Amino acid sequence: QKEVEQNSGPLSVPEGAIASLNCTYSDRGSQSFFWYRQYSGKSPELIMSIYSNGDKEDGRFTAQLNKASQYVSLLIRDSQPSDSATYLCAVISGGYQKVTFGTGTKLQVIP
Amino acid sequence: EAGVAQSPRYKIIEKRQSVAFWCNPISGHATLYWYQQILGQGPKLLIQFQNNGVVDDSQLPKDRFSAERLKGVDSTLKIQPAKLEDSAVYLCASSPNQNTGELFFGEGSRLTVL
């Protein structure tokens, strides 16, 4: 079982719709969760972090965490073509606080 | 504030040759990471430094890869000898400490092994 799993996509949504990206993780002791955005040919950049169960909103982005289900999600409201990118889920786990990334979900927002 | 600097940006070598990548983290960042990202995959952690000590190198192919962080600042990642499957982008990232997953990435070094 992979430590962090994501559907590779591509996930296609029309402009203005809500995009929903999902991630599951295997280490039940993980405490910190992150979403990174990676444009084609560029490096990842942090867009959201979440540490406790529930929702965390930042502009058009909402991160959701359910530790009991070992599940993290990212919702993007009013999706824009500029949101087209690969979204990487990252989890801190282990005694040395290793940051492990999923394979990423490619999002395409269709104008 | 200057970001994470990496060089070279691109490198093409033949298999069995050697290559070295350099990274200068954000000033004051104690934790430095080297990730390997193969096309279409997520970044894979190769090695994590806390100051100049190695915290995790469990996925570093130690028969061919080596890394060091001199004086807790700059770092180099070396591959010798390179294999075709080493073709990837090598990403360096830094963070203020190892208890945060808020990583700041450099632009990466793209390696092509022929």
Contacts between the chains, C-beta under 8 A, distances in Angstrom:
chain1	res1	chain2	res2	distance
A	4	B	42	7.7
A	6	B	42	7.8
A	8	B	40	7.8
A	32	B	100	7.5
A	32	B	101	5.1
A	33	B	101	7.7
A	34	B	101	4.6
A	34	B	102	7.2
A	36	B	103	8.0
A	42	B	107	7.8
A	43	B	91	6.0
A	43	B	105	3.9
A	43	B	106	6.6
A	43	B	107	5.8
A	43	B	108	5.4
A	44	B	43	6.8
A	44	B	91	7.6
A	44	B	103	7.6
A	44	B	105	5.5
A	45	B	105	7.2
A	46	B	102	5.6
A	46	B	103	6.9
A	46	B	104	8.0
A	49	B	101	6.8
A	49	B	102	6.5
A	88	B	42	5.6
A	88	B	43	7.3
A	90	B	101	5.6
A	90	B	103	7.9
A	91	B	101	7.6
A	92	B	99	8.0
A	92	B	100	8.0
A	92	B	101	4.7
A	94	B	56	7.7
A	96	B	48	6.9
A	96	B	55	4.7
A	96	B	56	4.9
A	96	B	98	7.0
A	97	B	55	7.9
A	97	B	98	4.7
A	97	B	99	5.6
A	97	B	101	8.0
A	98	B	45	6.3
A	98	B	48	6.6
A	98	B	56	5.3
A	99	B	33	7.0
A	99	B	45	6.8
A	99	B	48	7.9
A	99	B	101	4.9
A	99	B	103	6.3
A	100	B	45	6.7
A	101	B	35	7.7
A	101	B	42	4.0
A	101	B	43	4.7
A	101	B	44	7.6
A	101	B	45	8.0
A	102	B	42	5.3
A	103	B	40	8.0
A	103	B	41	5.6
A	103	B	42	4.4
A	104	B	41	7.8
A	104	B	42	5.0
